[in-house]
């Protein structure tokens, strides 16, 4: 006896759920130039690798004979797949089904998706496009309910277990916005995706009339630190996800793999000898230095628009993946703001979670000062950033490019550990810059002088004689001053030396959103 009839019925039911929200809804998406969720999954993952879980899940309708006449699918599609031949879990909101609103959710499906990725220890990519809660569902339910976050205990656990990528590909509101930020890397599409806790209609009830773009546009969220990257197309978002995952292990129980080196580890770029100006108040291009000292073309910047005085990203050294942190003197002279502090804390915890060695290129004049900085709670957020640096267990290498002042400057590394640290001849450090501290420390002496300006210049000249980094090196306060052109070979040596020191497993201070 054959089960052919049952298999035919299985295929008939699968065809119903595969129709998603119906031809009319899918045509509206096509006419607006948007992909549907199944098309998105096809473009993201390796060809023919997606294996859907819960393909029959939906709300059935029965005819008089008890046969399923219609099977309305839920608005979440998920399953296992491969990206660049690596196993992953992919979950996608189906906006063609009631705008992917909460009323169309099938209980348990989201929680099972998160749990599958967690227990299989494979990366998770969320394709998000959801309007959030829907008041219509209250009539269907016949009652209100106390909000609860089903499956969220796994969502939180995943932040310390597997790489999670969130791609905002349309409107993302309410719980969808929470899914966006509960990730290690979040991307939005310019002018097509919007993220907010509640949309313009609800905000208008509070008296604030705004457009979707004004309330939660991609650029706004990137500047606010809500997402890490903004791109122009969905295809670019998929490419960002793939590239990000290429630097990471599949879970914290593994180590990120080395790629075949494509760049000479002994390369020395001649222009680095003049990369930092002799004039201390002149700025320079730190990103050009980054591109020079790491493997060619390997630097992937993250969260560029937020906390902009600190540059963060991923790169490779002789093929080994590393986390990169650097100062941007074009923004507040490299001073750490409250936003920069939050960015540092999150990035260091991320690197520590996935066992990525950190390379820190330092030019920090201290925390940003002034009343606005005090009102922003800069010192408290700075203390959290400092704590993340001291709690990190990953290998750490510091290059002192120029300024290293105050508490923020002291956060360049955990001083209690072995110092894998180099300084350029442009290094300049202390508790406070000479230019800012003389007027305070020598106030009486300057005030009593016949020519206060001349006395100020005289004192500064005396102090400038002792600020040479060579004097610090003579006292072994600076372990190694190097020719800037030697930076790449030494960093590649660092990456190779510490590769064996990386230890897989969960960490005590895993990343929080």
Protein Blocks (a to p, Z undefined) as FASTA:
>chain_A
ZZklmmmmmmmmmmmmmnmnojklmmmmmmnopacfklmmmmmmcghkaccehklgccdd
ddfkopafbdcddfbdcddddeehiacddddddfkggoipaklpcghklmmmmmmmmmno
pacddddddebjafklmmmnopacddddehklmmmmmmmmbccddddfbdcehjlmmmmm
mcfbdcddehkaccdfbdfklmmmnopacdfklmmpfklmmmnopambdcfbfklmmmmm
mmmmmmpcfbfkbccdddddfbdfkbccfklmmmpcfblkbccdfklmmmmmmcehkacc
ehklgoklbccddddeehiacddddddfkggnlpacfklmmmmmmmmmmmmmnopacddd
dddebjcedjklmmnommmmmmmmmmmmmmpcbdcddddfbbcehjklmmmpcfkbccdd
dddfkbccdjbdfklmmmmmmmmmmmmpmblmlmmmmmmmmmmmmmpfklmmmnopafbd
cdfklmmmmmmmmmmmmmmmpcgdddfbdcdZZ
